[in-house]
Amino acid sequence: MTTDDKFNALVLDEVDGKVVCAMKELTPDDLPDGDVTVRVAYSDLNYKDGMILGGLGRMVRKYPHIPGIDLSGTVEASSHADFAPGDEVLVTGHYFGERHWGGYTQKARVKGEWLIKLPQGLSLKRAMALGTAGHTAMLALMALEREGLEPDAGEVLVTGAGGGLGGVAVALLANLGYDVAASTGRAELHDRLTALGAKAIVARDELSAGPDRPLMPERWAGAIDTVGGQTLASIVSALKFHSAVGACGLTGGNELTVSVLPFLLRGVRLIGIDSSVVPAADRRLAWRRLAEELPMEKLDTLSTVIGLDAVIDAGTSILKGATAGRVVVDVNA
């Protein structure tokens, strides 16, 4: 073993019932089994990462553990038929960074079935400016499209628009010609959301208290909700006939109290968006569409870059709602 074989990783351990984080120097022998070894270039920070770093939600059951639910990088070694050294790849989903060691490391060993080759037109850095957040935004849009949503249908609401998923959703929908209303509780982000393409800004408080009655006046032709709780209840009550909301977050709570009347009298649909277990064909399609349909210059305005040594503090910030846009982690900085 030479010095060149060693690499840095952010490792979680459980000590006296508490999760502690530390930078450690590892070797390839420390990595789990897998048929592809990746030299990691970037990871990112999602709300779920903040929870894992804080030991919340019991998503990690076995320690020591390397967190980071996404990565992009270059194949270093492979016994998988679909990947060869030099291929640029990314990983999202598959409980990566939760049940399996994740991307906050300079080297990872993974199952080839988890990998996607980097779509044409997308760099390793921009892939992580998207990450699970961007992938989920596209999956939500695809779900709404399957329910019949089209650009001329009317206003489409995006909640939690100041966050990474919400910001990507706003830019993506606007670029495809949708009339986007962006909801946020942060006035300082209004100009950014307008620049991303939002035509209307909806104050968080207008939605967070829940609906005044089971059926509110019809407003939304569709919605992508990252908040949950009473905000989601407000959305359901104000959806237009035969329209749908894609639910993909719970920053506002995981309890939902809502009348059945919108479902029975307006035929609205509530669609859960899961980005962990997605058919391979849908996963590849979502990433290809992101590369083709999202303006990369807008994505760049959404993202900031930090090093591995700043991840712990950033994880605390995202749980407090103090992070705007997307945070890319340069694991080699």
C-alpha positions in Angstrom: 0.0 0.0 0.0 1.4 3.4 -1.0 0.6 6.9 0.2 -1.2 7.4 -3.2 -3.7 4.7 -2.2 -5.0 6.8 0.8 -7.9 9.1 0.5 -10.0 11.3 2.7 -13.6 10.7 3.7 -16.2 12.1 6.1 -17.1 9.3 8.5 -20.0 9.0 10.9 -19.7 7.0 14.1 -22.1 6.4 16.9 -20.6 7.1 20.3 -22.8 6.8 23.5 -25.9 6.9 21.4 -24.9 10.1 19.5 -23.7 10.4 16.0 -20.3 12.1 15.6 -18.6 13.2 12.4 -14.9 13.3 11.6 -12.6 13.5 8.6 -10.6 10.3 8.3 -7.9 8.9 6.0 -8.9 5.6 4.4 -7.5 3.1 1.9 -9.3 1.1 -0.8 -9.3 -1.9 1.6 -11.7 0.0 3.8 -14.4 0.3 1.1 -17.4 -2.0 0.9 -17.9 -4.6 -1.8 -19.0 -3.5 -5.3 -18.1 -4.1 -8.9 -17.2 -0.5 -9.8 -14.6 1.8 -8.1 -15.2 5.5 -8.7 -12.8 8.4 -8.2 -15.2 10.9 -6.8 -15.2 14.5 -8.0 -18.3 16.0 -6.4 -21.2 15.3 -4.1 -23.9 17.6 -2.8 -26.0 18.5 0.1 -29.7 17.6 0.4 -32.2 18.0 3.3 -31.8 14.2 3.8 -28.1 14.6 4.1 -28.6 17.2 6.9 -30.8 14.7 8.7 -28.2 11.9 8.3 -25.4 14.1 9.5 -27.4 15.0 12.5 -28.3 11.4 13.3 -32.0 12.1 12.7 -34.7 9.8 11.3 -32.8 6.5 11.9 -32.0 6.3 8.2 -28.5 4.9 9.0 -28.6 1.8 11.0 -24.9 0.6 10.9 -21.8 2.6 11.8 -19.1 3.6 10.8 -20.8 5.1 7.8 -19.9 7.5 5.0 -22.8 9.8 4.3 -23.7 11.7 1.1 -26.6 10.5 -0.9 -25.2 11.6 -4.3 -21.9 11.5 -6.2 -20.4 12.2 -9.6 -16.9 11.0 -10.7 -14.9 8.9 -13.0 -14.7 5.1 -13.1 -11.3 3.9 -11.9 -11.9 0.2 -12.0 -14.8 -2.0 -13.1 -15.8 -5.6 -13.5 -19.3 -4.5 -14.6 -20.0 -5.0 -18.3 -21.6 -1.6 -18.7 -18.8 0.5 -17.3 -15.1 0.9 -18.1 -12.3 3.0 -16.6 -12.6 6.6 -17.7 -16.4 6.6 -17.9 -17.9 9.7 -16.2 -20.8 8.6 -14.0 -23.2 9.7 -11.3 -25.2 8.0 -8.5 -28.5 9.0 -6.9 -31.1 6.9 -5.2 -30.8 3.2 -4.3 -30.5 4.3 -0.6 -27.0 5.4 -1.4 -25.6 7.3 1.6 -28.2 5.7 3.8 -28.0 1.9 3.8 -24.9 2.0 1.7 -21.7 4.1 2.1 -22.1 7.4 0.2 -20.4 10.2 -1.6 -18.6 12.3 1.0 -15.4 10.6 0.1 -12.6 10.9 -2.5 -13.1 7.3 -3.6 -16.2 5.0 -3.5 -17.0 1.4 -4.4 -20.5 0.8 -5.7 -22.7 -1.6 -7.6 -22.8 -0.9 -11.3 -26.6 -1.1 -11.4 -26.6 2.1 -9.3 -24.6 4.1 -11.8 -25.8 6.3 -14.7 -23.4 7.5 -17.4 -23.2 11.2 -17.3 -25.6 12.6 -19.9 -24.2 14.5 -22.9 -24.1 18.2 -22.1 -23.8 17.8 -18.3 -20.5 18.2 -16.4 -19.7 16.3 -13.2 -20.1 19.6 -11.2 -23.4 20.5 -12.7 -24.6 16.9 -12.2 -24.2 17.5 -8.5 -25.7 21.0 -8.7 -28.8 18.9 -9.6 -28.3 15.7 -7.6 -31.3 14.1 -5.9 -33.0 17.5 -5.7 -32.9 18.0 -9.5 -33.7 14.4 -10.2 -36.7 14.6 -7.9 -38.0 17.8 -9.5 -37.9 16.1 -12.9 -39.6 13.0 -11.6 -42.3 15.2 -10.2 -42.8 17.0 -13.5 -42.9 13.7 -15.4 -45.6 12.5 -13.0 -47.7 15.6 -13.5 -47.3 15.3 -17.3 -48.6 11.7 -17.1 -51.7 13.2 -15.4 -52.2 15.5 -18.4 -50.5 18.7 -17.3 -49.6 21.0 -20.2 -48.0 24.5 -20.3 -51.3 26.2 -21.2 -53.2 24.7 -18.3 -52.7 27.6 -15.9 -50.6 28.4 -12.9 -48.3 25.7 -11.5 -47.3 26.1 -7.9 -43.8 25.2 -6.5 -43.5 25.3 -2.7 -40.2 25.6 -0.9 -39.0 27.4 -4.0 -36.0 28.9 -2.1 -34.5 25.4 -1.6 -32.6 23.3 -4.1 -35.4 21.1 -5.4 -37.8 24.0 -5.5 -35.4 26.3 -7.4 -34.7 23.6 -10.0 -38.4 23.0 -10.4 -39.1 26.7 -11.0 -36.4 27.0 -13.6 -37.3 23.8 -15.3 -41.1 24.6 -15.5 -40.5 28.1 -16.7 -38.2 27.0 -19.4 -40.8 24.6 -20.7 -43.4 27.4 -20.9 -45.3 26.9 -17.7 -46.9 29.7 -15.8 -45.0 29.3 -12.5 -46.0 30.6 -9.0 -43.1 30.2 -6.5 -43.8 30.0 -2.8 -41.3 31.0 -0.2 -41.1 32.6 3.2 -37.8 34.4 2.4 -38.4 37.9 0.9 -34.7 38.2 0.0 -35.1 35.4 -2.5 -37.9 37.0 -4.5 -35.6 38.5 -7.1 -33.8 35.2 -7.6 -37.0 33.3 -8.1 -38.2 35.9 -10.6 -34.9 35.5 -12.5 -35.4 31.8 -12.6 -38.7 32.3 -14.3 -41.4 32.6 -11.6 -44.3 34.9 -12.7 -45.8 35.1 -9.2 -44.5 34.9 -5.7 -46.8 33.3 -3.0 -46.0 34.0 0.6 -45.4 30.9 2.7 -48.0 32.1 5.2 -50.7 32.0 2.6 -50.4 28.2 2.5 -48.8 27.1 5.8 -51.9 27.6 8.0 -54.0 25.1 5.9 -57.2 25.8 4.0 -60.1 27.7 5.5 -62.6 25.2 4.1 -62.4 21.8 2.3 -62.9 23.3 -1.1 -61.1 26.6 -1.8 -61.5 28.5 -5.1 -59.7 26.7 -7.9 -56.3 28.1 -8.7 -53.6 25.6 -9.3 -53.3 23.6 -12.6 -50.7 21.5 -10.9 -48.1 21.7 -8.1 -44.8 20.4 -6.9 -44.7 20.5 -3.1 -41.6 20.1 -1.1 -43.2 21.1 2.2 -46.0 18.7 3.2 -48.1 19.2 6.2 -50.7 22.0 6.1 -49.2 23.5 3.0 -50.0 20.3 1.1 -53.5 20.4 2.5 -53.9 24.0 1.2 -52.7 22.9 -2.2 -55.1 20.0 -2.5 -58.1 22.2 -1.6 -57.3 24.7 -4.4 -56.4 22.4 -7.2 -58.4 22.7 -10.4 -60.6 19.9 -11.6 -58.6 16.8 -12.6 -55.3 18.3 -11.7 -52.5 16.9 -9.5 -49.8 17.7 -7.0 -46.5 15.8 -6.7 -45.5 15.5 -3.0 -41.8 15.2 -2.6 -40.9 16.8 0.8 -41.8 17.2 4.4 -40.0 20.3 5.7 -43.3 21.5 7.0 -44.2 18.2 8.7 -45.1 14.7 7.9 -48.7 14.7 9.0 -51.5 15.5 6.5 -55.0 16.4 7.5 -57.2 17.0 4.4 -60.8 16.6 3.4 -61.7 13.9 0.8 -64.0 16.4 -1.0 -61.3 17.7 -3.4 -60.7 14.1 -4.5 -64.4 13.2 -4.8 -65.8 16.4 -6.2 -62.9 17.7 -8.3 -61.1 14.4 -9.1 -57.7 15.8 -8.0 -54.7 13.5 -7.5 -52.1 13.4 -4.9 -48.9 11.7 -6.2 -46.0 10.6 -4.0 -42.6 11.2 -5.6 -40.0 8.7 -4.5 -36.5 9.2 -6.0 -34.8 6.2 -4.2 -36.4 3.3 -6.0 -37.0 4.4 -9.6 -37.0 2.1 -12.7 -33.7 2.4 -14.6 -35.4 3.6 -17.8 -37.2 6.4 -15.9 -34.1 7.3 -14.1 -32.1 7.7 -17.3 -34.9 9.6 -19.0 -35.1 12.0 -16.1 -31.4 12.7 -16.3 -31.4 13.1 -20.0 -34.3 15.5 -19.9 -32.5 17.6 -17.2 -29.4 17.9 -19.4 -31.6 18.9 -22.3 -34.4 21.0 -20.8 -32.9 22.9 -17.9 -31.0 26.1 -18.7 -27.5 25.5 -17.3 -26.8 29.2 -16.8 -29.8 29.3 -14.4 -28.6 26.2 -12.6 -25.2 27.9 -12.1 -26.9 30.8 -10.3 -28.6 28.3 -7.9 -25.4 26.6 -6.7 -22.5 27.3 -4.4 -19.5 25.1 -3.8 -18.0 23.9 -0.5 -15.3 21.5 0.6 -15.7 18.3 2.6 -14.6 20.2 5.7 -17.6 22.5 5.5 -20.2 19.8 5.1 -21.1 19.4 8.8 -21.9 23.1 9.3 -23.8 23.2 6.0 -25.9 20.2 7.2 -26.9 22.1 10.2 -27.8 25.1 8.1 -30.0 23.2 5.7 -32.1 21.8 8.6 -32.7 25.3 9.8 -33.9 26.4 6.4 -30.9 28.8 6.1 -29.6 27.4 2.9 -30.6 28.8 -0.5 -30.4 26.9 -3.7 -28.0 24.0 -4.2 -24.8 23.2 -2.3 -22.2 21.3 -4.3 -19.5 19.5 -2.4 -16.0 19.4 -4.0 -14.6 16.4 -2.2 -11.0 17.2 -3.4 -11.0 20.8 -2.4 
